[in-house]
Amino acid sequence: MKLNAILTPAVEGGFVALNPETGTTTQGETVEEALANLCEATDLYLEEFAA
């Protein structure tokens, strides 16, 4: 399954990552960390709420 990720710079530093399909949002100090955190958060969301 392919999902989208929207990354934006955070005001306090680092990056905010959003998956618009699930609404999961997280952050990280680097792009790589933000994406890894988003993958984990989205996986947990899908495990809990997938039909």
C-alpha positions in Angstrom: 0.0 0.0 0.0 1.3 3.4 -0.9 0.6 6.4 1.3 1.6 10.0 1.1 3.8 11.9 3.5 3.8 15.7 3.7 6.9 17.1 5.4 7.2 20.7 6.6 9.9 22.5 8.6 8.9 22.9 12.2 9.2 26.4 13.8 11.2 25.1 16.7 13.5 23.1 14.4 13.2 19.7 12.8 10.4 18.6 10.7 6.7 17.8 11.0 5.4 14.8 9.0 1.7 14.2 8.1 0.0 11.3 6.5 -3.2 12.8 5.0 -4.9 9.5 4.4 -4.9 8.6 8.1 -4.4 11.9 9.7 -1.3 10.7 11.6 1.2 13.4 12.4 4.6 13.2 14.1 7.9 15.0 14.1 11.6 14.4 14.0 14.9 16.3 14.1 15.8 15.2 10.5 13.7 14.2 7.5 14.7 10.6 7.9 13.7 10.6 11.6 10.4 12.3 10.8 9.6 9.7 8.1 10.6 6.8 10.3 8.3 8.2 13.1 5.5 8.7 10.6 5.8 5.1 9.3 5.6 3.8 12.9 2.6 6.0 13.8 0.8 5.1 10.6 1.4 1.4 11.0 0.0 1.5 14.6 -3.0 3.5 13.4 -3.7 1.0 10.6 -3.3 -2.0 13.0 -5.9 -0.4 15.3 -8.4 1.0 12.9 -8.1 -1.1 9.7 -11.3 -2.8 8.7 
